[in-house]
Amino acid sequence: MYLTGLYIMTPIPPDIAQDEDLLGRLAMRYHRVGDRADRIQFAKEYTDVVDRLIWSGAWHNAPPPEDQLPHDDMPRAFFEFWTR
């Protein structure tokens, strides 16, 4: 059987997969620390990764809730991207 058209699975570019994984690691670090200054830094790094994923044009899967920051610290671009 040959798969064509929409049935062909295209691989996720390595940098996209790495950035998606990085979101989860940053969220985990964010949730582990209690210091607000550290949380602000992780939120900034998270924002940078979200921006990079959006800019790539190849971000097709929103991170699961456990890989997200609390609503108030999630980047605005994240919500704009996933609600359009």
RASULJO-V969925 format. One record per backbone hydrogen bond with DSSP energy under -1.0 kcal/mol. NH is the residue of the N-H (numbers start at 1). CO is the residue of the C=O. If there is no record, write none. Layout:
nh->NH co->CO
nh->NH co->CO
This chain:
nh->7 co->4
nh->8 co->5
nh->17 co->13
nh->18 co->14
nh->19 co->15
nh->20 co->16
nh->21 co->17
nh->22 co->18
nh->23 co->19
nh->24 co->20
nh->25 co->21
nh->26 co->22
nh->27 co->23
nh->28 co->24
nh->29 co->25
nh->30 co->26
nh->31 co->27
nh->32 co->28
nh->33 co->29
nh->39 co->35
nh->40 co->36
nh->41 co->37
nh->42 co->38
nh->43 co->39
nh->44 co->40
nh->45 co->41
nh->46 co->42
nh->47 co->43
nh->48 co->44
nh->49 co->45
nh->50 co->46
nh->51 co->47
nh->52 co->48
nh->53 co->49
nh->54 co->50
nh->55 co->51
nh->56 co->52
nh->57 co->54
nh->67 co->64
nh->68 co->65
nh->73 co->70
nh->79 co->75
nh->80 co->76
nh->81 co->77
nh->82 co->78
nh->83 co->79
